[in-house]
């Protein structure tokens, strides 16, 4: 999952899918090695998740939303491994069917992530701030209109780490859906030497899973208000990171 294109107030139709033109990147089909890798990673996530000791926290305003009301989940890029475990528990708690569309980078690595999402029953939407951004925003809006929840990593795919990019607020403004900050704390983890400090869960660890207070973005919000709401979402997400 990754960020949407920042600074977009209204979705604009993107170019048709086809060969690369004018910097537009069209996601390519995975090779068999990449499909095998995606299946392996999916299996590992599921296997490790069964060994974790979970502690769940839901903000009361989130649980008070109407049944089946779609939302936009925001989770940091380095918390991706258990993000779909979180969503699975959320829909179970809400007693609603899992319907999720998640934004994934249009890069080669994003193709593997998209395949992992498909294993979890999630609809991947390919794009980022630099690749297929407007088209991805339009596709996400269409999935929201069908009643799907949306998911993005507001600091991905390139960072800076723990900085919410304006695209998350633009998506909320266009769709009218509330932004739900989400994060988790792992007692035991392996931290990768990547730009985001990617966290790999260790089996039999303790995990504190947190869903924060929803943030709404008015459709008529102007630049100053959007920036204030961006900072609010960022602050709420940072609070959820600690045990």
CORSULJO-V280190 format. One record per residue. PSI is psi in radians with two decimals (* if undefined). Layout:
((PSI) (PSI))
This chain:
((2.63) (-3.10) (2.78) (2.95) (2.22) (2.67) (0.41) (2.16) (-0.56) (2.42) (2.36) (2.46) (2.36) (3.04) (2.72) (2.65) (2.52) (-2.78) (2.82) (2.26) (2.36) (0.72) (-0.05) (2.23) (2.18) (2.14) (2.37) (2.78) (2.57) (2.60) (2.88) (-0.58) (-0.68) (-0.67) (-0.71) (-0.73) (-0.73) (-0.72) (-0.69) (-0.81) (-0.74) (-0.82) (-0.69) (-0.73) (-0.79) (-0.76) (-0.82) (-0.65) (-0.54) (-0.30) (-0.12) (2.50) (1.90) (2.59) (2.14) (2.41) (2.19) (2.31) (2.46) (-0.59) (-0.54) (-0.79) (-0.34) (-0.12) (2.63) (2.55) (2.28) (0.01) (2.13) (2.66) (2.98) (1.98) (2.31) (2.18) (2.49) (2.62) (-0.62) (-0.02) (0.33) (-0.66) (-0.75) (0.22) (-0.66) (-0.41) (-0.70) (-0.80) (-0.71) (-0.75) (-0.64) (-0.88) (-0.55) (-0.74) (-0.65) (-0.11) (0.91) (2.71) (2.55) (2.01) (1.81) (2.31) (2.22) (2.43) (2.26) (2.52) (2.54) (0.11) (3.05) (-0.77) (-0.58) (-0.46) (-0.67) (-0.75) (-0.73) (-0.70) (-0.66) (-0.74) (-0.70) (-0.63) (-0.58) (0.01) (0.41) (2.48) (1.94) (2.48) (2.09) (2.21) (2.91) (-2.98) (-0.42) (-0.24) (2.09) (0.53) (-1.01) (-0.71) (-0.70) (-0.71) (-0.73) (-0.75) (-0.73) (-0.70) (-0.70) (-0.69) (-0.65) (-0.68) (-0.41) (0.06) (0.25) (2.51) (2.71) (2.69) (2.38) (2.74) (1.83) (-0.23) (0.11) (2.99) (-0.02) (-0.04) (-2.96) (2.67) (2.39) (0.52) (2.05) (2.16) (2.71) (-0.37) (-0.57) (-0.71) (-0.67) (-0.73) (-0.74) (-0.64) (-0.72) (-0.74) (-0.44) (0.13) (2.57) (2.55) (2.21) (1.90) (2.41) (2.52) (3.04) (2.78) (2.26) (2.21) (-0.67) (2.29) (2.81) (2.14) (2.09) (2.71) (1.14) (3.02) (-0.52) (-0.04) (0.82) (2.31) (2.08) (2.11) (2.49) (2.37) (2.54) (0.34) (3.03) (2.36) (2.24) (1.94) (2.20) (2.32) (2.14) (-3.01) (2.27) (2.59) (2.23) (2.48) (1.98) (2.52) (-0.45) (0.27) (2.37) (-3.12) (-0.85) (-0.72) (-0.69) (-0.70) (-0.69) (-0.70) (-0.60) (-0.80) (-0.61) (-0.79) (-0.76) (-0.79) (-0.74) (-0.60) (-0.67) (-0.64) (-0.60) (-0.22) (-0.40) (2.69) (*))
